[in-house]
Amino acid sequence: MPDPRLLRAFLAVAEELHFTRAAARLYVAQQALSRDVRRLERELGAELFVRTTRQVTLTADGERLVPHARRALAAQDDLLAAFGQARPLLVDVNSPGLGTGQRVLGRARELAPDHELMARYESGLTGAAAELLAGRLDASFGRFAGLAPALRAGLAHQPVRYEPMAVILPEDHPLAELEEVPLGALAGSAVYAGAGNPRTPEWTDLAHELFEGRGIEVAAPAPLAVGHEEFQRIMSKTRTPVLAVVDFPAMPASVLRPLIDPVPLSPVSLVWRRGLVHPGLDALRRAAAELAAQEGWLRPPAEGWIPASDKVTMQPHK
């Protein structure tokens, strides 16, 4: 069998169809990646890519190799995991500073100190789900019921938390003086909830369900900001209230206020690719269950609100 490193190089290029992006994804130099791909082609006696100055495409042999390479690498990962030599587990915690995923990841690292669990930041579960299914991520956190059925079919999940929601307001907003903001006080307002962001439609959908019949609008799309600092800059310019969760990182010239009457809850699950076997995933699942029990994360308040579809998916697994 070819060296697994060569197969990983091939798959990265096959999925990105771009040598520079594939090299960045594997944290290697583009020259080294090209060398590995050519070595694999020599070993197999087949040309795997058609390369031009404008594009990279798979040949028929390349298309044929893709499923075989994926199965070979999955088998290698399973073998290494069985003997305690697992590769790093890539865990998306959404955004830096958000507490639920970071806390579960931190506890999992304590439970599995001999395994490497590495954080990634995909900023939305829909975006992360595509990476999970492609094998470029191993686990993520978010609203499982908000994913399209085609995505959910290839994923498994474990309920973790009903996370109370909040609103971010400019510090001079009339409602900023309140310690808690009744949902009804936002009637007549437009609240930003990620509309137009292709990585977070599950969050926008949650906002639509929450605002329906309450006279609150989902704000029009804002320029897509990548990174916390860019998000802060765009929001400070628009001065639009932002739907968030209670542990959202602080933003300059803004205040974070919990929402009440009712208390809207963001349902958070740990999500992973079906069939994934890895000791780091076992540690994540134990950490999530442990923290949920200790903190009461899966005991919603009597005045809590979640959509009916989420009540089904958030039932604790037996």
VOLUM-491730 format. One record per residue: residue number from 1; residue in three letters; x, y, z of N, C-alpha, C in turn. Coordinates in steps of 0.001 Angstrom, whole numbers. Atoms other than C-alpha are relative to their C-alpha. Example, Ala and Ser with C-alpha at 12.3 -4.5 7.8 and 13.67 -1.06 7.14 Angstrom:
BEGIN
REC pos code     n.u     n.v     n.w    ca.u    ca.v    ca.w     c.u     c.v     c.w
REC   1  Ala     890   -1190       0   12300   -4500    7800     900    1200       0
REC   2  Ser    -820   -1190     -60   13670   -1060    7140    -770    1090     730
***
This chain:
BEGIN
REC pos code     n.u     n.v     n.w    ca.u    ca.v    ca.w     c.u     c.v     c.w
REC   1  Met     845   -1193       0       0       0       0     880    1242       0
REC   2  Pro    -788   -1233     -19    1275    3534    -704      94     587    1403
REC   3  Asp    -185    -714   -1265    2581    5627    2171   -1257     817     292
REC   4  Pro    1204    -781    -324    -457    7102    4003     196    1499    -190
REC   5  Arg    -235   -1430     205    1208   10522    3809    -299     401   -1434
REC   6  Leu     256    -296    1404    1016   10349      26   -1496      -2    -299
REC   7  Leu    1454      32     205   -2652    9388     160    -668    1237     576
REC   8  Arg     574   -1224    -591   -3406   12317    2485     284    1197    -905
REC   9  Ala    -321   -1084     929   -1622   14645      82    -927     -44   -1214
REC  10  Phe     898     149    1151   -3632   13261   -2834   -1414     453     327
REC  11  Leu    1375    -354    -348   -6960   13608   -1017    -164    1492     224
REC  12  Ala      94   -1444    -226   -6231   17179      49    -116     741   -1331
REC  13  Val      76    -656    1305   -5608   18194   -3564   -1298    -377    -712
REC  14  Ala    1233     441     655   -8561   16123   -4810   -1211     756     529
REC  15  Glu    1148    -689    -606  -10924   17894   -2394      64    1504    -209
REC  16  Glu    -130   -1448     189   -9527   21412   -2807      89     383   -1474
REC  17  Leu    -283    -284    1407   -8611   21148   -6521     835    1274    -128
REC  18  His    -850   -1188     -43   -5976   23735   -5680    1203    -352     883
REC  19  Phe   -1173     448    -747   -2401   22953   -4637     336     939    1159
REC  20  Thr    -337    -939   -1077   -1897   26122   -2583    -910    -196    1198
REC  21  Arg     939     205   -1116   -5063   25612    -514     242   -1356     662
REC  22  Ala    -249    1327    -570   -4293   21907     -85    1247      15     873
REC  23  Ala   -1227     -84    -795    -784   22698    1153    -254     729    1314
REC  24  Ala     314    -737   -1225   -2124   25235    3631    -803    -862     965
REC  25  Arg     813     882    -845   -4643   22700    4908     847   -1052     709
REC  26  Leu    -857    1033    -582   -1878   20145    5528    1204     585     732
REC  27  Tyr   -1136    -667    -663     579   22740    6911    1340    -486    -572
REC  28  Val   -1247     368     669    3228   21794    4346     262    1003   -1111
REC  29  Ala    -336    -856    1137    5059   23681    1616    -632    -556   -1262
REC  30  Gln     635     445    1237    3405   23583   -1791     944    -883    -809
REC  31  Gln    -972     798     742    6603   22217   -3322      43   -1438     529
REC  32  Ala     -23    1344    -594    6627   19304    -857   -1275    -768    -353
REC  33  Leu    1261     648     355    2954   18584   -1570      38    -485   -1457
REC  34  Ser     -91     396    1409    3543   18541   -5334     922   -1207    -164
REC  35  Arg    -940    1121      73    6493   16201   -4813    -658   -1295     458
REC  36  Asp     679    1200    -495    4360   13780   -2781   -1023    -516   -1014
REC  37  Val    1000     417     980    1593   13755   -5404     681    -681   -1192
REC  38  Arg    -705     601    1143    4077   13042   -8199     581   -1357     384
REC  39  Arg    -519    1298    -448    5649   10258   -6139   -1110   -1050      -5
REC  40  Leu    1126     933       6    2222    8656   -5672    -356    -395   -1428
REC  41  Glu     305     310    1396    1567    8922   -9404    1015    -995    -565
REC  42  Arg   -1014     944     482    4860    7142  -10105    -235   -1396     570
REC  43  Glu     214    1306    -633    4096    4389   -7601   -1200    -731    -582
REC  44  Leu    1220     621     532     640    3775   -9054      58    -164   -1517
REC  45  Gly     -74      68    1452    1718    4237  -12653   -1179     643    -676
REC  46  Ala    1185    -664     553   -1153    6629  -13286      84    1495     266
REC  47  Glu     107   -1450    -211   -1677   10347  -13763   -1319     266     716
REC  48  Leu    1177    -205    -844   -4096   11523  -11085    -661    1357    -204
REC  49  Phe     531   -1356     190   -4534   15210  -11952     400     537   -1365
REC  50  Val    -333    -817    1161   -4682   17384  -15036     300    1388     532
REC  51  Arg    -427   -1291    -549   -2741   20533  -14168     179     993   -1142
REC  52  Thr    -240   -1102     924   -2954   23781  -16112     324    1224     836
REC  53  Thr    -302   -1230    -752   -1997   27326  -15168   -1245     570     661
REC  54  Arg    1236    -577    -522   -5660   28048  -14408    -767    -918     940
REC  55  Gln     811     890    -821   -7069   24918  -12788     655   -1361     160
REC  56  Val    -412    1379    -261   -6511   21456  -11372   -1264    -849     -26
REC  57  Thr    1152     901      47   -8920   18620  -12208     481   -1435     164
REC  58  Leu    -309    1420    -147   -9006   14911  -11438    -114    -716   -1337
REC  59  Thr     139     903    1146   -8348   12377  -14168    -967   -1122     386
REC  60  Ala     858    1150    -306  -10474    9242  -14424     645    -888    1059
REC  61  Asp    -691     796   -1022   -7804    7367  -12433     -42     698    1356
REC  62  Gly      93    -740   -1254   -7847   10128   -9842   -1360    -156     648
REC  63  Glu    1361     192    -528  -11623    9889   -9477    -144   -1401     590
REC  64  Arg     110    1380    -465  -11282    6125   -9090     749    -213    1319
REC  65  Leu    -812     180   -1203   -8641    6474   -6382    -635     600    1247
REC  66  Val     514    -742   -1162  -10599    8859   -4118    -660    -913    1036
REC  67  Pro     638     822   -1042  -12899    6314   -2366     950   -1025     609
REC  68  His    -959     975    -532  -10073    3776   -2035     954     670     990
REC  69  Ala    -914    -724    -901   -7776    6381    -459    -691     320    1317
REC  70  Arg     727    -316   -1233  -10443    7421    2022    -151   -1241     885
REC  71  Arg     161    1217    -788  -11082    3840    3079    1329    -443     598
REC  72  Ala   -1309     399    -505   -7361    3126    3429     421     851    1188
REC  73  Leu    -386    -880   -1101   -6782    6162    5640    -889    -217    1219
REC  74  Ala     889     290   -1124   -9847    5405    7755     423   -1277     708
REC  75  Ala    -464    1251    -609   -8567    1863    8296    1277     218     802
REC  76  Gln   -1224    -289    -746   -5167    3218    9325    -315     716    1312
REC  77  Asp     377    -719   -1222   -6777    5624   11805    -586    -951    1036
REC  78  Asp     603     959    -924   -8821    2779   13322    1076    -904     621
REC  79  Leu   -1064     864    -504   -5731     590   13632     849     716    1042
REC  80  Leu    -810    -754    -949   -3689    3299   15323    -761     276    1289
REC  81  Ala     805    -270   -1197   -6555    4165   17670     -88   -1237     878
REC  82  Ala     104    1245    -766   -6847     502   18699    1246    -256     832
REC  83  Phe   -1249     225    -720   -3212     566   19824     524    1277     655
REC  84  Gly    -360   -1189    -749   -3265    3983   21473     926     947    -735
REC  85  Gln    -871    -873     774   -1481    5792   18630    -836     880    -930
REC  86  Ala     926    -743     844   -4334    7926   17357     610    1323    -469
REC  87  Arg    -384   -1312     515   -3762   10973   15175    -693    1073     835
REC  88  Pro     712   -1063    -718   -4759   14385   16594   -1476      55    -388
REC  89  Leu    1434    -184     247   -8507   14893   16944    -241    1487    -222
REC  90  Leu     254   -1399     348   -9648   18138   15270   -1407     376     452
REC  91  Val    1262    -347    -660  -12390   19791   17328    -345    1459    -272
REC  92  Asp     479   -1354     254  -14323   22830   16118    -776     497    1214
REC  93  Val     703    -591   -1149  -15357   25036   19051    -717    1290    -400
REC  94  Asn     798   -1086     563  -17099   27566   16784     795    1293    -115
REC  95  Ser    -736   -1267      14  -15351   30822   17774     807     125    1282
REC  96  Pro    -779    -208   -1227  -12608   31814   20232    -830     739    1053
REC  97  Gly     685    -678   -1090  -14054   32762   23599   -1362    -546     348
REC  98  Leu    1302     590    -328  -17347   30858   23380     199   -1152     976
REC  99  Gly    -337     837   -1142  -17607   28843   26564    -298   -1481     -98
REC 100  Thr     409    1402     -85  -19454   25564   25969    1027    -932    -638
REC 101  Gly    -961     859     685  -17161   23997   23375    1378      50     636
REC 102  Gln   -1323    -140    -616  -14031   25374   25034      74    -760    1318
REC 103  Arg     -14     706   -1285  -15000   23967   28426      -1   -1510    -185
REC 104  Val      21    1444     258  -15814   20523   27035    1368    -449    -512
REC 105  Leu   -1313     351     533  -12560   20491   25079    1060       7    1102
REC 106  Gly    -975     -65   -1089  -10570   21575   28133     -94   -1198     930
REC 107  Arg     171    1151    -876  -12049   18827   30283     417   -1294    -703
REC 108  Ala    -394    1192     746  -11526   16224   27541    1522    -139     -32
REC 109  Arg   -1470      49     -26   -7839   17141   27426     505    -506    1346
REC 110  Glu    -382     516   -1321   -7649   16468   31155    -260   -1502      94
REC 111  Leu     353    1418     -61   -9355   13092   30697     887    -865    -893
REC 112  Ala    -825     768     951   -7092   12057   27797    1319     728    -236
REC 113  Pro   -1234    -799     139   -3700   13699   28457     999    -560    -999
REC 114  Asp    -945     608     935   -1872   11264   26177    -423     156   -1459
REC 115  His     480    -187    1365   -3919   12241   23120    -106    1487    -294
REC 116  Glu      34   -1402     418   -3829   15469   21160   -1379     353    -539
REC 117  Leu    1278    -526     470   -7130   17322   20795     241    1456    -381
REC 118  Met    -364   -1317     513   -6688   20410   18628   -1242     796    -364
REC 119  Ala    1147    -865     254   -9117   23331   18444      37     564   -1411
REC 120  Arg     197    -682    1262  -10452   24681   15183   -1177     956     175
REC 121  Tyr    1017   -1031    -147  -12781   27651   14590    -733     178   -1334
REC 122  Glu     759     -18    1250  -15418   27177   11883   -1145    1009      15
REC 123  Ser     987   -1075    -195  -17925   29763   13260   -1453    -371    -283
REC 124  Gly    1384     399     198  -21051   27751   12448     -93   -1490    -262
REC 125  Leu      90    1452     125  -22291   24163   12567    -253    -447   -1433
REC 126  Thr     224     412    1383  -23539   24073    8970    1319     -25    -765
REC 127  Gly   -1310      -5     638  -20087   25076    7746     867   -1132     498
REC 128  Ala    -815    1073    -569  -18445   22625   10118    -483   -1364    -462
REC 129  Ala     540    1317     372  -20782   19780    9085     593    -490   -1313
REC 130  Ala    -606     407    1272  -19423   19780    5536    1428    -467     215
REC 131  Glu   -1372     408    -299  -15897   19576    6950      22   -1336     740
REC 132  Leu      85    1278    -700  -16921   16730    9263    -210   -1144    -980
REC 133  Leu     323    1071     940  -18394   14698    6430    1141    -282    -974
REC 134  Ala   -1147     178     893  -15302   15273    4302    1222    -545     721
REC 135  Gly   -1130     513    -758  -13034   14085    7114    1047    1039     335
REC 136  Arg    -966   -1057    -305  -11330   17450    7530    -141     521    1422
REC 137  Leu     243    -265   -1418  -12815   17893   11021    -511   -1292     612
REC 138  Asp     480    1210    -675  -13706   15299   13637   -1207     251     885
REC 139  Ala    1112    -283    -910  -16127   17014   16018    -285    1495     -11
REC 140  Ser     391   -1396     -65  -18035   20256   16422   -1124     135    1024
REC 141  Phe    1084    -284    -934  -20703   21903   18581   -1016     901    -674
REC 142  Gly    1005    -883     556  -24011   23469   17650   -1382    -612      28
REC 143  Arg    1418     374      11  -27705   23139   16938    -253   -1072   -1061
REC 144  Phe     115    1134     918  -28117   19679   15399   -1303      36    -784
REC 145  Ala    1295     -25     686  -31825   20118   14573     -33    1022   -1118
REC 146  Gly     -27   -1029    1030  -30931   23146   12455     723    -396   -1261
REC 147  Leu    -694     462    1192  -28894   21100    9982    -979    -589   -1008
REC 148  Ala     810     623    1039  -30335   19965    6667      -3   -1515     197
REC 149  Pro      63    1458    -189  -31510   16318    6741    1135    -753    -676
REC 150  Ala   -1088     689     697  -28853   15337    4198    1293      51     796
REC 151  Leu   -1185    -100    -848  -26149   16575    6580    -156    -859    1246
REC 152  Arg     222     769   -1233  -27700   15004    9680     160   -1500    -242
REC 153  Ala     -28    1444     279  -27835   11600    7963    1390    -595     188
REC 154  Gly   -1350     534    -118  -24052   11257    8040     681     330    1317
REC 155  Leu    -582    -465   -1251  -23549   12620   11536    -708    -610    1202
REC 156  Ala     575     398   -1284  -24121   11548   15132     149    1175     961
REC 157  His    -104   -1125    -940  -24678   13843   18094    -356    -440    1407
REC 158  Gln     294     206   -1425  -24900   14006   21875    -426    1336     592
REC 159  Pro     419   -1262    -604  -26973   16733   23584     942     403    1130
REC 160  Val    -948    -508    -988  -24741   18932   25753    -614    1070     890
REC 161  Arg     420   -1159    -806  -26472   22129   26828   -1162     738    -641
REC 162  Tyr     931   -1044     385  -29452   24414   26655     652    1315     416
REC 163  Glu    -782   -1189    -320  -27489   27655   26433    -889    1242     -54
REC 164  Pro     843   -1198       7  -29374   30835   27496     501    1022   -1019
REC 165  Met    -338    -970    1043  -29485   33471   24791     -28    1412     560
REC 166  Ala    -167   -1379    -458  -28709   37152   25081     -50     921   -1206
REC 167  Val     -74    -987    1069  -28632   40351   23066    1169     938     291
REC 168  Ile   -1082    -982    -104  -25625   42576   22415    -542    1333    -484
REC 169  Leu     540   -1323     304  -26543   46270   22463    1108    1041      45
REC 170  Pro    -912   -1131    -196  -24618   49493   21865    -172     543    1421
REC 171  Glu      74    -397   -1408  -23776   50863   25317    -929    1184     255
REC 172  Asp     933   -1120    -177  -25965   53939   24705   -1416    -348    -471
REC 173  His    1346     422     405  -28993   51886   23551    -943     152    1191
REC 174  Pro     945    -177   -1131  -32141   52613   25647    -157   -1238     872
REC 175  Leu     165    1217    -794  -32337   48971   26734    1270    -417     727
REC 176  Ala   -1275     377    -626  -28682   48859   27826     -10     216    1502
REC 177  Glu      71    -251   -1441  -29661   50173   31264    -593   -1184     757
REC 178  Leu     620    1148    -657  -31580   46959   32000    1032   -1089     271
REC 179  Glu    -867    1138    -294  -29852   44017   33672    -378   -1210    -860
REC 180  Glu     529    1041     867  -32045   41636   31654   -1004     640    -946
REC 181  Val     880    -614     997  -33986   42435   28491   -1172    -924    -297
REC 182  Pro    1164     804     411  -37544   41128   28099     -65     -74   -1522
REC 183  Leu      42     172    1444  -37968   39707   24625    -972     990    -644
REC 184  Gly     990    -925     542  -41031   41883   24113     516    1414    -168
REC 185  Ala    -553   -1351     111  -38922   45011   24579     705     225   -1332
REC 186  Leu    -647    -119    1308  -37272   44269   21230   -1010     106   -1140
REC 187  Ala    1026    -122    1040  -40605   44472   19358     213    1293    -773
REC 188  Gly    -230   -1154     857  -40283   46835   16422    1446     183    -400
REC 189  Ser   -1424     -89     316  -36521   46249   16220     397   -1071   -1012
REC 190  Ala    -652    1011     823  -34347   44400   13738    1246    -456     751
REC 191  Val   -1105     566    -772  -31827   42075   15396     848    -861    -934
REC 192  Tyr    -887     763     872  -28793   40663   13626     140   -1429     519
REC 193  Ala    -105    1417    -368  -28718   36835   13601     682    -802   -1112
REC 194  Gly    -782     721     990  -26274   35934   10853    -671    -203   -1341
REC 195  Ala     680     176    1286  -28667   36298    7925     996     149   -1142
REC 196  Gly    -877     -63    1149  -26872   35592    4669    1327    -695     171
REC 197  Asn   -1266     704    -234  -23959   33767    6289    -209   -1480    -321
REC 198  Pro     256    1393     386  -23768   30358    4559     503   -1019    1008
REC 199  Arg    -533     935    -992  -21937   28835    7530    -905    -119    1221
REC 200  Thr     794     -16   -1231  -24623   29647   10128   -1512      58    -221
REC 201  Pro    1457    -107     186  -28157   29175    8698    -787    -610    1155
REC 202  Glu     719     587   -1134  -29069   27020   11727    -261    1047    1087
REC 203  Trp     188   -1067    -991  -28619   30123   13938   -1064     990    -483
REC 204  Thr    1008    -908     550  -30644   32379   11634   -1389    -622      80
REC 205  Asp    1286     693     -92  -33416   29760   11531    -534      31    1437
REC 206  Leu     414     -64   -1399  -33467   29679   15339    -563    1383     322
REC 207  Ala     480   -1364    -235  -33862   33470   15387   -1372     217    -622
REC 208  His    1308    -157     645  -36743   33356   12895   -1096    -652     848
REC 209  Glu    1009     683    -816  -38574   30835   15083    -251     750    1298
REC 210  Leu     140    -748   -1249  -37903   32884   18222    -765    1304    -202
REC 211  Phe     584   -1329     220  -38983   36209   16700   -1423     -62    -554
REC 212  Glu    1309     101     642  -42113   34897   14952   -1128     355     972
REC 213  Gly    1133    -410    -818  -45245   36568   16310     341     957    1110
REC 214  Arg    -409    -921   -1075  -43257   38895   18567     353    1389    -514
REC 215  Gly    -262   -1322     553  -42829   41833   16203    1472     340    -122
REC 216  Ile   -1449    -208     140  -39052   41383   15932     420    -517   -1366
REC 217  Glu    -472     406    1310  -37326   41195   12564    1440    -479      75
REC 218  Val   -1405     383     182  -34149   39393   11591     635    1047    -905
REC 219  Ala    -640   -1080     759  -31809   42137   10403     546    -514   -1327
REC 220  Ala    -524     331    1325  -30689   42184    6783    1461    -424      98
REC 221  Pro   -1397     437     -41  -27347   40561    5948     971    1162     107
REC 222  Ala   -1113    -944    -100  -24235   42458    6966    1178    -587    -763
REC 223  Pro   -1195     576     642  -20846   42103    5238     542   -1160     822
REC 224  Leu    -456    1196    -693  -19518   38652    6068    1353     267     648
REC 225  Ala   -1227    -280    -747  -16907   39151    8786     667   -1310     382
REC 226  Val    -778    1180    -372  -14176   36563    9294     884     370    1175
REC 227  Gly    -787    -302   -1186  -12740   36590   12791    -746     932     942
REC 228  His     707    -751   -1031  -13864   38159   16065     191    1502    -157
REC 229  Glu    -258   -1431     118  -12204   41519   15467    -779     616   -1153
REC 230  Glu     766    -520    1123  -13810   41960   12046   -1492      66     327
REC 231  Phe    1406     -12    -399  -17200   41007   13493    -283    1211     891
REC 232  Gln     175   -1159    -871  -16779   43638   16212     -33    1300    -810
REC 233  Arg     -80   -1233     783  -15831   46277   13649   -1281     222    -805
REC 234  Ile    1212    -141     810  -18821   45581   11390   -1198     332     883
REC 235  Met    1156    -234    -869  -21299   45470   14272      37    1394     626
REC 236  Ser     -87   -1349    -576  -19983   48713   15761    -413    1059   -1025
REC 237  Lys     421    -942    1034  -20643   50410   12421   -1507     -33    -206
REC 238  Thr    1439      95     254  -24179   49075   11973    -831     385    1217
REC 239  Arg     680    -280   -1273  -25131   49524   15665   -1322    -778     121
REC 240  Thr    1191     846     -65  -27712   46773   15199     111    -935    1189
REC 241  Pro     -47    1028   -1047  -28615   44627   18233     341   -1363    -602
REC 242  Val    -485    1287     489  -27064   41187   17889    -504   -1114     911
REC 243  Leu     410    1166    -773  -28581   37873   18994    1234    -838     306
REC 244  Ala   -1206     711    -422  -25974   35956   20998    -372    -986    1099
REC 245  Val     199     843   -1180  -25531   33604   23948     673     683    1178
REC 246  Val    -409    -757   -1179  -24777   34587   27512    1508      33     242
REC 247  Asp   -1447     -36    -200  -21069   33709   27375     739     519   -1225
REC 248  Phe    -652    -591    1165  -20374   35593   24141    1077     970     464
REC 249  Pro   -1084    -891    -434  -17035   37458   24392    -400    1465     -36
REC 250  Ala     304   -1425     -85  -17202   41115   25369     441     731   -1265
REC 251  Met    -316    -828    1156  -17225   43696   22562     103    1447     446
REC 252  Pro    -165   -1404    -389  -16014   47308   22843   -1277     804    -236
REC 253  Ala    1130    -931     119  -18680   49963   23390   -1340    -711    -100
REC 254  Ser    1238     771      38  -21338   47271   23806    -239    -638    1359
REC 255  Val     337     750   -1206  -23167   45469   26599    -730   -1269    -412
REC 256  Leu     674    1281     229  -24401   41877   26752   -1085    -157    1052
REC 257  Arg    1108      99    -940  -27821   41403   28319    -769   -1307    -251
REC 258  Pro     810    1215     149  -29595   38063   28971   -1429     349    -409
REC 259  Leu    1393    -169     404  -33028   37709   27359    -910    -786     940
REC 260  Ile     964     641    -895  -36065   36851   29488   -1414     173    -558
REC 261  Asp    1444    -107     293  -39856   36451   29303    -352    -300   -1454
REC 262  Pro    -614    1152    -665  -39351   33784   28036    1524      48    -105
REC 263  Val   -1452     140     130  -35716   32694   28400     277    -864   -1232
REC 264  Pro    -271     821    1183  -34735   31607   24871    1286    -808     199
REC 265  Leu   -1118     910    -205  -32356   28646   24818     542    -478   -1335
REC 266  Ser    -670     514    1192  -29835   27688   22165     416   -1439     264
REC 267  Pro    -320    1405    -258  -29679   23869   21981    1355    -368    -605
REC 268  Val   -1361     311     442  -26050   22723   21771     248   -1498     126
REC 269  Ser    -396    1407       7  -24947   19219   20815    1474    -109    -377
REC 270  Leu   -1290     428     530  -21559   17612   20363    -301    -835   -1241
REC 271  Val     323     630    1282  -21568   16473   16714    1273    -594    -593
REC 272  Trp   -1157     644     625  -19256   14015   14952    -461    -865   -1169
REC 273  Arg     280     828    1170  -19050   11903   11810    -359   -1413     437
REC 274  Arg     399    1373    -337  -20883    8574   12018    1132    -970    -313
REC 275  Gly   -1022    1010     199  -18506    5661   12420    1379     391     490
REC 276  Leu   -1312    -444    -469  -15645    7742   13815     377    -739    1283
REC 277  Val    -541     669   -1181  -13529    5758   16293    1293     708     374
REC 278  His   -1198    -734    -429  -10984    7759   18298     -77     176    1515
REC 279  Pro      38    -184   -1455  -10017    7854   21990    -269    1449     405
REC 280  Gly     302   -1396    -298  -10195   11653   21841   -1488     290     -46
REC 281  Leu    1454    -157      47  -13860   11455   20812    -634    -599    1251
REC 282  Asp     516     597   -1236  -14505    9116   23738     166     978    1161
REC 283  Ala    -251    -966   -1068  -12936   11732   26031    -930    1202    -117
REC 284  Leu     937   -1114     196  -15044   14518   24491   -1392    -355     487
REC 285  Arg    1338     415    -405  -18232   12537   25051    -104    -126    1523
REC 286  Arg      12      90   -1463  -17313   11784   28660      22    1390     632
REC 287  Ala     -95   -1359    -529  -16380   15416   29268   -1330     734    -134
REC 288  Ala    1285    -669     208  -19654   16668   27776   -1050    -506     979
REC 289  Ala     972     570    -933  -21734   14279   29887     302     431    1431
REC 290  Glu    -398    -378   -1348  -19767   15113   33021    -364    1450     300
REC 291  Leu     298   -1412    -221  -20094   18896   32630   -1502     263     -22
REC 292  Ala    1455    -181      50  -23768   18658   31660    -634    -397    1327
REC 293  Ala     545     444   -1283  -24459   16714   34864     376     960    1125
REC 294  Gln    -465    -886   -1067  -22372   18993   37088    -663    1370     -44
REC 295  Glu     485   -1371     159  -23667   22272   35669   -1507      83    -241
REC 296  Gly    1431     -21     297  -27262   21234   34989    -312     547   -1380
REC 297  Trp     164    -576    1330  -26829   22139   31343   -1210    -536    -751
REC 298  Leu    1127     584     727  -29601   19816   30176   -1306      72     793
REC 299  Arg    1241    -248    -757  -32171   20987   32729    -493    1403    -348
REC 300  Pro     458   -1343     391  -33983   23859   30986    -864     625    1080
REC 301  Pro     861    -668    -986  -35638   26464   33209   -1462    -105    -398
REC 302  Ala    1439     132     262  -39409   26336   33547    -475    1035   -1005
REC 303  Glu     404   -1076     914  -39666   29625   31639     797     -16   -1299
REC 304  Gly    -834      81    1187  -37321   28431   28901    -797    -224   -1273
REC 305  Trp     612     153    1315  -38142   28443   25179     987    -664    -935
REC 306  Ile    -738     565    1130  -36851   26160   22411   -1031    -473   -1019
REC 307  Pro     950     487    1016  -38462   25129   19097    -367   -1460     252
REC 308  Ala     471    1372    -198  -40467   21906   19075     955   -1021    -612
REC 309  Ser    -900     956     649  -38038   20238   16641    1232    -274     846
REC 310  Asp   -1178     182    -844  -35169   20774   19053    -326    -826    1247
REC 311  Lys     371     796   -1170  -37088   19207   21934     179   -1489    -285
REC 312  Val    -159    1402     373  -36989   15930   20041    1483    -374     -68
REC 313  Thr   -1411     348     193  -33310   16001   19057     807     133    1284
REC 314  Met    -760    -219   -1230  -32215   17160   22512    -384    -980    1107
REC 315  Gln     283    1007   -1003  -33680   14184   24317    1292    -756     328
REC 316  Pro   -1244     706    -347  -30801   12564   26289      19   -1396    -599
REC 317  His    -154    1329     601  -29465    9466   24543     135   -1050    1082
REC 318  Lys     -83    1107    -940  -29892    6192   26339    1301    -770    -198
***
